């Protein structure tokens, strides 16, 4: 899978999740793997986080981590 930037990678995740259908465990593994590839969540922009939310990617992300991610993205915006 060739990607140019983080937003391309986020788009590819959405495509893969659509192909996985109802296999929730596989979707969770994909999300956690891609989150590792995106780098430190403290460096994510609000636009990247919003894009992942809009595509339903973060639905498979642990709730406690998601709260920290939201707070960090808002702080980065300042």
Secondary structure, DSSP 8 states (H G I E B T S, - for coil): ---SSHHHHHHHHHHHHHHHTT-HHHHHHHHHHHHHHH--GGG--HHHHHHHHHTTGGGGS-HHHHHHHHHHHHHHH-
